[in-house]
Amino acid sequence: MGGGLVTRFAPSPTGWLHLGHAYSALFAARAAAGGRFLLRIEDIDPNRCRPAFADALLEDLAWLGLAWDGPVRRQSAHLADYRAALDRLAGLGVTYPCFCSRAEIAAEVAAAAHAPHGPDGALYPGTCRRLSRAERDDRLASGTAHALRLDSAAAAALTGPLTWADRGHGTVAVDPARFGDVVLARKDVPTSYHLSVTVDDHLQGVTLVTRGADLIPATDVHRTLQALLGLDVPTWHHHRVLTDAAGTRLSKRDRSRTLRALRDHGTTAADVRAMIDGLAGAA
């Protein structure tokens, strides 16, 4: 590892950092030894992200002994970058407006005898993909709220077969249907995790994406977007997801495992590093 590697840690400020976050941050920093380790704050969702949590995560990471290279990239300050990517995808004819509410989607999925499922549950059934151009234009002109979705079939037709490389899993073939027609933007959140993370990794020159194994399926979407947008393709390293002694994944809801709570109880940064290494060894 090292050399010209560029890695990053990209938390969302929706709660306090916990031991799982600390493990991911340390994993990325260690992977970049001799290279560059970047910090990005993924704060695109104004309904869930809080400035206080963003400030706290910077403090917690510094307390843990981590130092990052260059300025912190805050996604909320770069919405124009994602808008440009959306416009380019629209120009390729691989996006469409979706006017369905979550309740309408759930009802249609429930009515289907064998609705296909992906990593996040039932896939969007493609209702609005089947609308005529005139119907779409009428709804858009009337100001009907909508999201923008990726037409996965149209995207696959343009890109052809794709693969991505992972340090632990080798070469992985992209399955265009795994996530179906994912949302790329909503009215209240003008970009999605899938789009913004892909654009940011390219703009920041990330060469090795390290993140939890729970995000392996999402990489198919990101690799597809890279191919469509002509972006650089990094290598990935999906590490194990830390769990507690009962095998439950660490989460922000487990307040006793947050770095803030551990600090308040007198735990040192060295203690936390040792706890992380112990959990990682047992995971």
BANU-27571 format. One line per field, with one value per residue (C-alpha): x, y, z; residue in three letters. Coordinates in Angstrom, 3 decimals, padded with zeros to 6 digits. Layout:
px	(X_...)
py	(Y_...)
pz	(Z_...)
r	(ALA_...)
END
This chain:
px	(000.000_000.990_002.853_000.507_-002.609_-005.415_-008.046_-010.893_-013.241_-016.693_-019.133_-022.606_-023.268_-026.517_-025.328_-022.255_-019.377_-019.193_-016.559_-017.577_-016.877_-013.552_-012.599_-013.455_-011.526_-008.452_-008.661_-008.612_-005.838_-003.655_-004.265_-003.030_000.255_002.742_-000.086_-002.955_-005.882_-008.860_-011.890_-015.263_-018.519_-021.527_-024.157_-026.492_-029.638_-030.785_-033.523_-031.108_-027.715_-026.821_-023.949_-023.355_-022.658_-020.326_-018.322_-018.297_-016.960_-014.015_-013.261_-013.642_-011.348_-008.687_-008.953_-008.492_-005.196_-006.180_-004.894_-006.208_-004.657_-006.062_-009.392_-012.498_-014.935_-018.517_-020.958_-023.571_-021.145_-020.776_-024.321_-023.423_-021.048_-023.854_-026.258_-023.747_-023.485_-027.279_-027.482_-024.913_-026.794_-030.020_-028.276_-027.375_-031.033_-030.479_-032.590_-036.316_-038.576_-040.475_-043.687_-044.571_-044.851_-043.297_-046.807_-047.717_-044.554_-045.200_-048.766_-047.686_-044.953_-047.422_-049.841_-047.190_-047.109_-043.332_-041.800_-038.022_-035.903_-032.490_-030.116_-032.426_-035.689_-038.253_-037.067_-038.922_-041.362_-040.639_-044.046_-042.887_-040.369_-043.360_-044.898_-044.981_-042.905_-046.100_-047.247_-043.877_-043.805_-047.331_-046.523_-043.255_-044.960_-047.576_-044.881_-045.635_-043.026_-040.702_-037.427_-034.902_-034.134_-031.447_-032.845_-030.682_-031.508_-030.702_-027.510_-026.382_-027.054_-024.673_-021.905_-021.906_-020.539_-018.582_-016.407_-014.738_-011.731_-011.702_-008.600_-010.443_-012.983_-011.042_-012.772_-016.526_-018.975_-021.561_-025.186_-027.216_-030.455_-029.174_-030.547_-032.943_-033.732_-032.135_-032.988_-030.285_-031.956_-035.088_-036.788_-035.679_-032.273_-030.865_-028.457_-028.199_-025.508_-024.823_-024.289_-022.450_-020.018_-019.106_-018.562_-016.624_-014.252_-013.371_-012.965_-010.867_-008.613_-009.418_-007.592_-008.618_-012.152_-012.277_-015.647_-017.777_-018.689_-022.363_-021.804_-020.471_-023.743_-023.834_-020.533_-022.370_-024.273_-021.131_-019.177_-022.063_-022.142_-018.373_-018.666_-021.531_-019.834_-016.322_-014.912_-011.753_-012.160_-010.560_-009.841_-012.081_-011.385_-014.543_-013.598_-015.586_-018.396_-017.783_-020.320_-020.716_-020.327_-023.862_-023.119_-025.169_-023.782_-022.565_-024.845_-025.461_-028.357_-025.928_-024.936_-022.640_-020.340_-020.039_-016.633_-018.192_-019.591_-016.342_-014.406_-016.810_-016.171_-012.422_-011.515_-008.342_-007.703_-005.209_-007.912_-010.296_-007.719_-007.150_-010.911_-011.240_-008.386_-009.955_-013.394_-011.879_-009.973_-013.114_-015.405)
py	(000.000_003.640_005.320_007.351_006.051_008.440_007.188_008.929_008.691_010.098_010.100_011.639_014.052_012.417_011.371_010.837_008.780_005.263_002.552_001.308_004.753_004.901_001.537_002.714_005.943_004.154_001.534_004.241_006.205_003.138_002.104_005.526_005.294_007.139_008.508_010.900_010.464_012.755_013.636_014.333_015.174_013.759_016.265_016.310_015.508_018.677_016.731_014.443_016.150_018.565_021.103_020.115_016.530_017.724_019.782_016.890_014.372_016.635_016.904_013.161_012.235_014.689_013.262_009.779_011.016_011.181_013.914_014.379_015.981_019.190_020.854_018.923_018.589_019.238_017.952_020.618_023.201_021.393_020.802_022.361_019.454_016.945_019.033_019.007_015.220_014.881_017.090_014.958_011.771_013.333_014.193_010.518_009.582_007.373_009.256_009.877_011.741_009.613_011.067_008.108_008.614_006.037_004.864_004.381_002.401_000.199_-000.454_-001.458_-003.722_-005.343_-005.986_-007.746_-011.510_-011.811_-008.356_-008.475_-007.592_-005.998_-005.344_-002.649_-004.521_-004.565_-002.841_000.076_-001.445_001.112_002.781_006.186_004.751_003.682_007.160_008.789_011.901_013.948_012.641_013.434_016.918_017.677_016.618_018.524_021.647_021.432_021.391_017.889_016.799_014.173_012.343_011.519_007.857_006.041_003.899_000.888_-000.961_002.048_002.621_-000.985_-000.769_002.193_000.877_-002.769_-005.337_-003.801_-005.045_-003.519_-004.601_-005.215_-006.076_-008.740_-009.999_-009.806_-008.866_-008.417_-008.320_-005.542_-006.649_-003.725_-005.040_-005.449_-002.077_-001.442_002.153_003.883_007.447_009.957_013.082_014.237_017.592_017.973_016.319_017.406_014.483_010.943_009.054_007.037_010.071_012.346_009.714_008.763_012.356_013.248_010.293_011.369_015.064_014.345_011.902_008.954_005.854_003.388_003.418_001.736_001.122_-001.545_-004.795_-003.868_-001.454_-004.059_-004.218_-000.412_-000.532_-001.834_001.460_003.524_001.660_002.188_005.923_006.128_004.520_006.782_009.976_009.064_009.257_007.712_004.202_003.495_000.175_-000.799_-002.497_-003.437_-004.237_-006.227_-004.527_-004.367_-006.007_-006.257_-009.443_-010.497_-010.121_-006.950_-004.326_-001.195_001.779_005.378_004.186_002.416_005.491_003.610_002.878_006.433_008.048_010.930_008.650_006.731_009.971_011.188_007.991_008.506_006.189_007.283_007.346_004.518_002.507_003.075_001.948_-001.200_-001.822_-001.417_-003.813_-006.309_-006.070_-006.295_-009.419_-011.028_-009.950)
pz	(000.000_-000.142_-002.975_-005.089_-003.390_-002.522_-000.094_001.696_004.645_003.891_006.833_006.870_009.772_010.881_014.342_016.497_015.135_016.603_016.662_013.223_011.769_013.573_012.091_008.567_009.029_010.396_007.642_004.950_006.648_007.054_003.441_002.313_004.246_002.075_-000.088_000.647_003.019_002.357_004.444_002.876_004.652_002.824_003.918_000.917_002.912_004.733_006.516_008.351_008.426_011.219_011.396_015.019_013.999_011.232_013.719_016.192_013.705_012.895_016.600_017.174_014.283_015.445_018.978_017.519_016.065_012.419_010.125_006.618_003.559_002.114_002.868_003.858_000.959_002.035_-000.544_000.210_-001.191_-004.525_-005.742_-009.116_-009.766_-009.321_-011.398_-014.253_-014.006_-014.043_-017.120_-018.882_-018.047_-019.290_-022.536_-022.916_-022.540_-019.481_-016.917_-016.567_-014.134_-011.640_-010.228_-007.980_-004.257_-001.927_-001.022_-004.693_-005.325_-002.280_-003.429_-006.928_-005.604_-003.198_-006.055_-008.115_-007.685_-007.993_-007.597_-008.138_-005.116_-004.782_-001.873_-000.467_-000.927_-003.728_-006.897_-008.442_-010.967_-013.697_-013.702_-014.897_-017.326_-019.384_-019.591_-023.015_-023.675_-023.791_-020.399_-018.851_-020.334_-019.103_-015.554_-015.530_-016.879_-014.138_-011.469_-010.207_-007.669_-009.048_-008.651_-011.365_-011.928_-013.874_-016.679_-015.905_-019.126_-021.296_-019.322_-019.770_-023.500_-023.688_-021.459_-022.429_-019.937_-017.049_-014.217_-011.185_-009.148_-005.403_-003.370_-001.426_-003.957_-007.211_-010.453_-010.068_-013.001_-012.909_-012.760_-014.211_-012.722_-009.167_-008.014_-010.884_-011.775_-008.782_-007.774_-008.728_-007.338_-005.529_-005.144_-001.525_-002.055_-005.444_-005.705_-004.380_-002.534_-005.688_-007.891_-005.474_-004.216_-007.787_-008.902_-005.755_-005.966_-009.499_-008.713_-005.634_-007.481_-005.200_-006.409_-003.689_-002.266_001.131_002.758_004.443_002.736_003.064_000.166_-002.268_-004.285_-004.663_-006.520_-009.587_-009.748_-009.218_-011.889_-014.318_-013.608_-014.073_-017.492_-018.556_-017.360_-018.498_-014.969_-013.555_-012.170_-008.780_-007.142_-004.223_-000.931_000.942_004.512_007.047_008.946_012.684_014.987_018.740_020.772_019.818_016.115_015.726_013.392_015.182_014.530_015.548_017.684_020.016_021.997_024.341_021.407_020.119_020.340_022.246_024.945_025.236_025.639_028.311_030.263_030.225_027.366_025.608_021.871_022.338_024.122_021.218_018.678_020.707_020.941_017.183_016.470_018.861_017.260_013.777_014.758_016.113_013.254)
r	(MET_GLY_GLY_GLY_LEU_VAL_THR_ARG_PHE_ALA_PRO_SER_PRO_THR_GLY_TRP_LEU_HIS_LEU_GLY_HIS_ALA_TYR_SER_ALA_LEU_PHE_ALA_ALA_ARG_ALA_ALA_ALA_GLY_GLY_ARG_PHE_LEU_LEU_ARG_ILE_GLU_ASP_ILE_ASP_PRO_ASN_ARG_CYS_ARG_PRO_ALA_PHE_ALA_ASP_ALA_LEU_LEU_GLU_ASP_LEU_ALA_TRP_LEU_GLY_LEU_ALA_TRP_ASP_GLY_PRO_VAL_ARG_ARG_GLN_SER_ALA_HIS_LEU_ALA_ASP_TYR_ARG_ALA_ALA_LEU_ASP_ARG_LEU_ALA_GLY_LEU_GLY_VAL_THR_TYR_PRO_CYS_PHE_CYS_SER_ARG_ALA_GLU_ILE_ALA_ALA_GLU_VAL_ALA_ALA_ALA_ALA_HIS_ALA_PRO_HIS_GLY_PRO_ASP_GLY_ALA_LEU_TYR_PRO_GLY_THR_CYS_ARG_ARG_LEU_SER_ARG_ALA_GLU_ARG_ASP_ASP_ARG_LEU_ALA_SER_GLY_THR_ALA_HIS_ALA_LEU_ARG_LEU_ASP_SER_ALA_ALA_ALA_ALA_ALA_LEU_THR_GLY_PRO_LEU_THR_TRP_ALA_ASP_ARG_GLY_HIS_GLY_THR_VAL_ALA_VAL_ASP_PRO_ALA_ARG_PHE_GLY_ASP_VAL_VAL_LEU_ALA_ARG_LYS_ASP_VAL_PRO_THR_SER_TYR_HIS_LEU_SER_VAL_THR_VAL_ASP_ASP_HIS_LEU_GLN_GLY_VAL_THR_LEU_VAL_THR_ARG_GLY_ALA_ASP_LEU_ILE_PRO_ALA_THR_ASP_VAL_HIS_ARG_THR_LEU_GLN_ALA_LEU_LEU_GLY_LEU_ASP_VAL_PRO_THR_TRP_HIS_HIS_HIS_ARG_VAL_LEU_THR_ASP_ALA_ALA_GLY_THR_ARG_LEU_SER_LYS_ARG_ASP_ARG_SER_ARG_THR_LEU_ARG_ALA_LEU_ARG_ASP_HIS_GLY_THR_THR_ALA_ALA_ASP_VAL_ARG_ALA_MET_ILE_ASP_GLY_LEU_ALA_GLY_ALA_ALA)
END
